[in-house]
Amino acid sequence: MTATVTETPSDVVAAARHVAATLAEHADSVDSEAAFPAASVAALHRAGLLAPVLDRSLSDLVAIAAELGKACGSTSMIWAMHQVQLACVARHHGGSAPLRTALKDIVVDGTLIASVTSEAGIGGSLRASGAALERHGDRVRLTKRAPTVSYGAYACAYLVTARRDAQAAAGDQIAVLAPADACALTPAGPPWNPMGMRGTCSPGFEFHTEVPAGYVLTDPFERIASATMVPLSHLLWAACWFGIAAAAFRRAQQAVRGRMRGNPDLVDPRLAEAAGRMDQMEAALAATARRFEPIWADPGAVDEHGGPTLTLAVNNLKVTVSTLAVDVAVAALEICGMPGYAEAGPLSVARPLRDLYSARLMIGNERLMNANARLSLWKRA
C-alpha cells in the first residue's frame, strides 16, 4: 500500500491523475464560491471514476483518493463519501431486486449517493438514531432532521439510518436507500459558509422519504457499519487528507528549491520534518488497509477479522492522519512564508490548510480517542 502513491499506476489511478487537472482548474472557484463542483464530478463520471469501489482493490481506491485530494479537497471528499455509500449498498443489499436495480441505475447514470446518518439530538453518534422507520403495508416512511448532509442538494439518492421501528432501541438501526424523487429535503439550519471543504455543500436538512420496503438494506446497520462504512470511510477520508497534505508539501518543496537556486545552503530542515510526517501517514494508510483487506474481500469475514482490534486500527488511522496532515500544511505555510499565506498564487497553502482543519472535526478526534481508551483496556500487550 505504501507504494500506491508512487508505483506504476493502474488504469483507474492513471485516470485519476489525468482528471485531476480538471479538478484543479475549478478548485479555487469551488472554494471561493462554496459551490458544488459540478464540472469536476461530471469529469469523474466521464473518466469512469464514480463507481470503482464495486470492483477495485483498496490500494487503487486509496491511490485515487490521494490523487484527487492533491487537486481539490472538496471534490475528493465528495468522491470518497459517495464510494462509501455505494459500497454499503453493493455489499449489504441481500439480493433485494429494487436495490440491485437502483444500484445499476446509479452507476450507469453517474449519480451520487449522499449519507443521511447524522441526526440532531443524538450527540453525533453514528451508532444511535432517534428517528424510526414507519411501516405501512409494503412501504416504509421516515422523517429525520440531519444537521449535515454533504452534497445533499445535488445527490440523486440517499442512504439513511434510523431505528428499525418506533419500539426499537437507539442502537437497533437499519439503513434505507431513498431515491431523490421519493424524498423531500427542507433546509434546516444556517446557510453553508464554512472555513474549508466549502465545495462539499453540507448544510442541514429536514429529510422525509417514503419508499417500497424493498429499499431497506437486509443487513442490520451495525453490520454495515462494522464491515464497510466505518473502516472504508476512515481509509478514504485519510487518503484524501494525505493528498491535500501532499499538495501543500509540494509547494513547500517548490519554495525551498527556489531559494536554493540563489544560495545552495538555504535548505530548510522543516521540510525534512514534513517529509517524515508524510511517510508516517502513508505507512498508517498501508497498515490499516492490510488490516481491513480480508473484510473488504468478504464482508462475512468481519466476524473473524473485525471487532475491537479493527476499530482501534481505523480510529487510530483517522486521528493520526487528521493530525499529521494539518502539521504538514502548517509547516508548508511557514516554509513558504507570506506567499503561502496568500489566498492565491503558486505557493499558496491557504485552501489546503483550511480544508485540512475539517479533518479533526469529521467524527471528532476526542470522541474516537475516548472510544479507543475503552477498547485499549482489553488490548493484549
C-alpha positions as CSV (number, residue, x, y, z in Angstrom):
1,M,0.0,0.0,0.0
2,T,2.9,2.4,0.7
3,A,3.8,2.1,-3.0
4,T,0.3,3.0,-4.2
5,V,1.1,6.7,-4.4
6,T,4.3,6.3,-6.3
7,E,4.2,2.9,-8.1
8,T,3.3,2.4,-11.8
9,P,-0.4,3.3,-11.7
10,S,-3.3,1.0,-12.5
11,D,-5.7,2.2,-15.2
12,V,-8.1,3.8,-12.7
13,V,-5.3,5.5,-10.8
14,A,-3.9,6.8,-14.1
15,A,-7.3,8.1,-15.0
16,A,-7.5,9.9,-11.6
17,R,-4.2,11.6,-12.3
18,H,-5.4,12.7,-15.7
19,V,-8.8,14.0,-14.5
20,A,-7.1,15.8,-11.5
21,A,-6.3,18.6,-14.0
22,T,-10.0,19.4,-14.3
23,L,-10.4,19.3,-10.6
24,A,-7.5,21.7,-10.1
25,E,-8.9,24.0,-12.7
26,H,-12.1,24.5,-10.8
27,A,-10.8,24.2,-7.2
28,D,-10.3,27.8,-6.5
29,S,-13.7,28.9,-7.7
30,V,-15.4,26.0,-5.9
31,D,-13.7,27.2,-2.7
32,S,-14.3,30.9,-3.1
33,E,-18.0,30.5,-4.0
34,A,-18.7,27.5,-1.7
35,A,-20.1,25.9,-4.9
36,F,-20.8,22.3,-5.6
37,P,-18.0,21.1,-8.1
38,A,-20.4,20.0,-10.8
39,A,-17.9,20.2,-13.6
40,S,-15.4,18.1,-11.6
41,V,-17.9,15.4,-10.7
42,A,-19.0,15.2,-14.3
43,A,-15.4,14.7,-15.3
44,L,-15.1,11.9,-12.8
45,H,-18.1,10.2,-14.3
46,R,-16.7,10.6,-17.9
47,A,-13.4,9.0,-16.7
48,G,-15.3,6.0,-15.1
49,L,-14.3,7.0,-11.6
50,L,-17.7,7.3,-9.8
51,A,-18.0,3.5,-9.3
52,P,-14.6,1.9,-8.9
53,V,-15.4,0.8,-5.4
54,L,-17.5,-2.0,-6.9
55,D,-14.6,-4.0,-8.3
56,R,-11.3,-2.4,-7.3
57,S,-8.7,-3.1,-4.7
58,L,-8.2,-1.0,-1.6
59,S,-4.8,0.1,-2.9
60,D,-6.5,1.5,-6.0
61,L,-9.2,3.3,-4.0
62,V,-6.7,4.8,-1.6
63,A,-4.5,6.0,-4.5
64,I,-7.4,7.5,-6.4
65,A,-8.5,9.4,-3.2
66,A,-5.0,10.8,-2.8
67,E,-4.7,11.9,-6.4
68,L,-8.0,13.7,-6.2
69,G,-7.1,15.3,-2.9
70,K,-4.0,16.8,-4.4
71,A,-6.2,18.7,-6.9
72,C,-9.3,19.6,-4.9
73,G,-10.1,18.7,-1.3
74,S,-13.9,19.2,-1.7
75,T,-14.2,17.0,-4.8
76,S,-12.0,14.3,-3.3
77,M,-14.2,14.2,-0.2
78,I,-17.4,14.0,-2.2
79,W,-15.9,11.2,-4.2
80,A,-14.9,9.3,-1.1
81,M,-18.2,9.7,0.7
82,H,-20.1,8.6,-2.5
83,Q,-17.8,5.5,-2.7
84,V,-18.6,4.6,0.9
85,Q,-22.4,4.8,0.4
86,L,-22.1,2.9,-2.9
87,A,-20.1,0.1,-1.2
88,C,-22.6,-0.2,1.6
89,V,-25.5,-0.8,-0.8
90,A,-23.5,-3.1,-3.0
91,R,-22.2,-5.2,-0.1
92,H,-25.3,-5.4,2.0
93,H,-28.4,-5.3,-0.2
94,G,-29.1,-9.0,0.4
95,G,-30.3,-9.7,-3.1
96,S,-33.1,-7.2,-3.0
97,A,-34.3,-6.6,-6.6
98,P,-35.2,-2.9,-6.0
99,L,-31.8,-2.2,-4.5
100,R,-30.0,-4.1,-7.4
101,T,-31.9,-2.1,-9.9
102,A,-31.3,1.2,-8.1
103,L,-27.6,0.4,-7.8
104,K,-27.3,-0.3,-11.6
105,D,-29.1,3.0,-12.4
106,I,-26.8,5.0,-10.1
107,V,-23.7,3.5,-11.7
108,V,-24.9,3.9,-15.3
109,D,-26.2,7.5,-14.8
110,G,-23.2,8.6,-12.8
111,T,-25.3,10.0,-9.9
112,L,-24.2,10.5,-6.3
113,I,-25.4,8.8,-3.1
114,A,-25.3,11.0,-0.1
115,S,-25.3,9.9,3.5
116,V,-28.0,10.9,6.0
117,T,-26.5,9.3,9.1
118,S,-26.1,12.4,11.3
119,E,-29.1,13.4,13.4
120,A,-30.0,16.3,15.6
121,G,-30.3,15.4,19.3
122,I,-28.1,12.2,19.4
123,G,-24.7,13.8,20.1
124,G,-23.0,12.9,16.8
125,S,-23.1,9.2,17.3
126,L,-23.2,7.1,14.1
127,R,-24.5,4.1,16.1
128,A,-27.6,5.7,17.5
129,S,-30.8,7.0,15.9
130,G,-33.8,8.9,17.2
131,A,-35.8,8.7,14.0
132,A,-37.7,5.5,13.5
133,L,-38.9,3.7,10.4
134,E,-42.7,3.5,9.9
135,R,-44.1,0.6,8.0
136,H,-47.3,0.9,6.1
137,G,-48.0,-2.3,4.2
138,D,-45.3,-2.8,1.6
139,R,-44.0,0.7,2.0
140,V,-41.9,2.5,4.7
141,R,-41.7,6.1,5.8
142,L,-39.0,8.0,7.6
143,T,-38.6,11.6,8.8
144,K,-35.2,12.7,10.1
145,R,-33.6,16.0,11.0
146,A,-29.9,15.9,9.9
147,P,-27.5,18.7,10.9
148,T,-25.2,17.9,7.9
149,V,-25.9,16.2,4.6
150,S,-22.9,16.6,2.4
151,Y,-23.8,17.4,-1.2
152,G,-27.4,16.7,-0.2
153,A,-29.0,19.1,-2.6
154,Y,-27.0,17.5,-5.5
155,A,-27.4,13.8,-4.8
156,C,-29.8,11.5,-6.6
157,A,-30.1,9.0,-3.8
158,Y,-29.6,8.9,0.0
159,L,-28.5,6.2,2.4
160,V,-30.4,7.0,5.6
161,T,-30.2,5.4,9.0
162,A,-33.0,5.0,11.5
163,R,-34.3,2.8,14.3
164,R,-35.9,-0.4,13.0
165,D,-39.3,0.8,14.3
166,A,-40.7,3.0,17.0
167,Q,-40.2,0.4,19.7
168,A,-36.6,-0.3,18.8
169,A,-33.6,0.8,20.9
170,A,-31.5,3.7,19.7
171,G,-28.8,1.2,18.5
172,D,-31.2,-1.1,16.7
173,Q,-30.7,0.5,13.4
174,I,-31.4,-0.2,9.7
175,A,-30.3,1.6,6.5
176,V,-32.6,2.7,3.7
177,L,-31.7,3.7,0.2
178,A,-34.0,6.5,-0.8
179,P,-34.1,7.8,-4.5
180,A,-34.2,11.6,-4.6
181,D,-37.5,11.6,-6.4
182,A,-39.0,9.9,-3.4
183,C,-37.6,12.4,-0.9
184,A,-38.3,15.9,0.4
185,L,-35.5,17.9,1.8
186,T,-36.2,21.1,3.7
187,P,-33.3,23.3,4.6
188,A,-32.7,23.3,8.4
189,G,-30.1,25.5,10.0
190,P,-27.8,28.3,8.8
191,P,-26.7,28.6,5.2
192,W,-23.5,26.7,4.2
193,N,-20.5,29.0,4.7
194,P,-17.7,27.1,6.4
195,M,-14.0,27.8,6.7
196,G,-12.9,24.9,4.4
197,M,-14.2,22.0,2.4
198,R,-16.6,24.5,1.0
199,G,-17.5,22.7,-2.1
200,T,-18.9,19.7,-0.2
201,C,-22.1,21.9,0.4
202,S,-23.1,20.2,3.6
203,P,-25.9,22.2,5.3
204,G,-28.6,20.6,7.5
205,F,-31.9,19.3,6.2
206,E,-35.2,18.1,7.5
207,F,-35.5,14.8,5.5
208,H,-38.6,12.9,4.6
209,T,-39.0,9.9,2.4
210,E,-41.5,7.1,1.5
211,V,-40.2,4.1,-0.5
212,P,-41.1,0.5,-1.1
213,A,-39.9,-1.8,1.8
214,G,-37.5,-3.5,-0.7
215,Y,-35.3,-0.4,-0.4
216,V,-34.4,-1.3,3.2
217,L,-30.9,-2.9,3.3
218,T,-31.1,-6.5,4.5
219,D,-28.2,-6.4,6.9
220,P,-28.7,-4.5,10.2
221,F,-26.8,-1.2,10.2
222,E,-24.5,-2.5,13.0
223,R,-23.1,-5.0,10.5
224,I,-23.0,-2.5,7.6
225,A,-21.1,0.0,9.8
226,S,-18.5,-2.5,11.1
227,A,-17.9,-4.4,7.8
228,T,-18.0,-1.4,5.4
229,M,-19.0,2.1,6.4
230,V,-16.6,2.9,9.2
231,P,-13.4,1.3,8.0
232,L,-13.8,2.4,4.4
233,S,-14.7,5.9,5.5
234,H,-11.6,6.3,7.6
235,L,-9.4,4.8,4.9
236,L,-10.7,7.0,2.1
237,W,-11.0,10.2,4.2
238,A,-7.4,9.7,5.4
239,A,-6.3,9.2,1.8
240,C,-8.0,12.4,0.8
241,W,-6.3,14.3,3.6
242,F,-3.0,12.7,2.7
243,G,-3.4,14.0,-0.9
244,I,-4.3,17.5,0.3
245,A,-1.2,17.5,2.6
246,A,0.9,16.3,-0.4
247,A,-0.2,19.3,-2.4
248,A,0.9,21.6,0.5
249,F,4.2,19.7,0.8
250,R,4.9,20.1,-2.9
251,R,4.5,23.9,-2.6
252,A,7.0,23.9,0.3
253,Q,9.4,21.9,-1.9
254,Q,9.0,24.5,-4.6
255,A,9.7,27.4,-2.2
256,V,12.9,25.8,-0.9
257,R,14.1,24.9,-4.4
258,G,13.5,28.5,-5.4
259,R,15.7,29.8,-2.6
260,M,18.4,27.3,-3.2
261,R,18.8,28.3,-6.8
262,G,20.2,31.6,-5.4
263,N,22.1,30.0,-2.5
264,P,22.5,26.2,-2.2
265,D,23.0,26.5,1.5
266,L,19.4,27.7,2.1
267,V,18.0,24.2,2.7
268,D,15.2,24.2,5.3
269,P,15.2,21.4,7.9
270,R,11.4,21.9,8.4
271,L,11.0,20.3,5.0
272,A,12.6,17.1,6.4
273,E,10.2,17.1,9.3
274,A,7.2,17.5,7.0
275,A,8.6,14.7,4.8
276,G,8.7,12.4,7.8
277,R,5.1,13.2,8.6
278,M,4.1,12.3,5.0
279,D,5.9,9.0,5.4
280,Q,4.1,8.3,8.7
281,M,0.7,9.0,7.1
282,E,1.5,6.7,4.1
283,A,2.6,3.9,6.4
284,A,-0.5,4.3,8.5
285,L,-2.7,4.0,5.4
286,A,-0.8,0.9,4.3
287,A,-1.1,-0.8,7.6
288,T,-4.8,-0.1,8.1
289,A,-5.6,-1.2,4.5
290,R,-3.8,-4.5,5.1
291,R,-5.8,-4.9,8.4
292,F,-9.1,-4.3,6.5
293,E,-8.3,-6.4,3.4
294,P,-9.9,-9.7,4.5
295,I,-13.2,-8.0,5.2
296,W,-13.0,-5.9,2.0
297,A,-12.7,-9.2,0.1
298,D,-15.6,-10.8,2.0
299,P,-17.9,-8.8,4.3
300,G,-18.7,-12.0,6.1
301,A,-15.1,-12.1,7.4
302,V,-16.0,-9.2,9.8
303,D,-16.9,-11.9,12.3
304,E,-13.4,-13.3,12.3
305,H,-11.3,-10.2,11.4
306,G,-13.4,-7.3,12.8
307,G,-14.1,-6.4,16.4
308,P,-12.2,-4.1,18.7
309,T,-8.8,-4.5,17.1
310,L,-10.1,-3.3,13.7
311,T,-11.9,-0.4,15.5
312,L,-8.7,0.6,17.2
313,A,-6.8,0.5,13.9
314,V,-9.3,2.6,11.9
315,N,-9.8,5.1,14.7
316,N,-6.1,5.5,15.1
317,L,-5.7,6.0,11.4
318,K,-8.2,8.8,11.4
319,V,-6.7,10.5,14.4
320,T,-3.2,10.1,13.1
321,V,-3.7,11.4,9.6
322,S,-6.1,14.2,10.5
323,T,-3.4,15.4,12.9
324,L,-0.3,14.9,10.8
325,A,-1.8,16.3,7.6
326,V,-2.5,19.6,9.4
327,D,1.0,19.6,10.7
328,V,2.4,19.2,7.2
329,A,0.2,22.1,5.9
330,V,1.3,24.3,8.8
331,A,4.9,23.5,8.1
332,A,4.4,24.3,4.4
333,L,2.8,27.7,5.3
334,E,5.8,28.6,7.5
335,I,8.3,27.4,4.8
336,C,6.5,29.4,2.1
337,G,6.0,32.5,4.2
338,M,3.8,35.2,3.0
339,P,3.3,33.7,-0.5
340,G,1.9,30.6,1.4
341,Y,-0.4,32.9,3.4
342,A,-1.9,34.4,0.3
343,E,-5.2,33.1,-0.9
344,A,-3.9,32.7,-4.4
345,G,-0.6,32.1,-6.1
346,P,1.7,29.1,-6.9
347,L,2.9,28.8,-3.3
348,S,-0.5,29.5,-1.5
349,V,-1.4,26.8,1.1
350,A,-4.5,28.7,2.3
351,R,-7.0,26.3,0.8
352,P,-5.2,23.1,1.7
353,L,-4.8,24.3,5.3
354,R,-8.4,25.4,5.7
355,D,-9.7,22.1,4.1
356,L,-7.5,20.0,6.4
357,Y,-8.7,21.6,9.6
358,S,-12.1,19.9,8.9
359,A,-10.4,16.5,9.3
360,R,-10.3,16.7,13.1
361,L,-14.0,17.5,13.2
362,M,-15.3,14.8,10.9
363,I,-16.2,12.4,13.8
364,G,-14.2,14.4,16.4
365,N,-10.8,13.1,17.4
366,E,-11.6,13.4,21.1
367,R,-14.6,11.1,20.6
368,L,-12.5,8.5,18.8
369,M,-9.8,8.6,21.4
370,N,-12.3,8.1,24.2
371,A,-13.6,5.1,22.4
372,N,-10.1,3.8,21.9
373,A,-9.2,4.3,25.5
374,R,-12.1,2.0,26.5
375,L,-11.1,-0.6,23.9
376,S,-7.5,-0.4,25.0
377,L,-8.4,-1.8,28.4
378,W,-8.8,-5.2,26.7
379,K,-5.9,-5.0,24.3
380,R,-3.2,-7.6,24.8
381,A,0.3,-6.2,25.3
